[in-house]
Amino acid sequence: MGTLVRVQPKGQMTIPRRVRSAVGLIDGDLVEVRAVGKRIVIIPQLVIDRSKFPNADDEYTPEQRRIINARLDEAEKGPFHGPFKGGAEVAAFLKKKIRSTARAAKSRKLG
């Protein structure tokens, strides 16, 4: 689909309506303009409006959001462990934690 348009003194030109419609351009859209050899190539660009993306607040009911926030608050309180100097230190800590948890569970069963 070829159409002649006049380039204005400031380099402006109007893209004909049927050409805009054919590629889905609307007012405010962005296009990339390139020189390819002796041709000018105009490429419509997809711009994503991030404000229209759903966020975590949109994905949960108010009750679910209260539960999540409460658990996050609890997690921030701790307990915190580390910092560890290496993998061996982490492994030793976890083994100790597992043993103490198992002992506590066993004493609850017996008592």
Sequence and secondary structure as in RCSB ss.txt:
>XXXX:A:sequence
MGTLVRVQPKGQMTIPRRVRSAVGLIDGDLVEVRAVGKRIVIIPQLVIDRSKFPNADDEYTPEQRRIINARLDEA
EKGPFHGPFKGGAEVAAFLKKKIRSTARAAKSRKLG
>XXXX:A:secstr
        TTS     HHHHHHHT  TT EEEEEEETTEEEEEEE    GGGS  HHHHS HHHHHHHHHHHHHH
HH       SSHHHHHHHHHHHHHHHHHHHHHHHH 
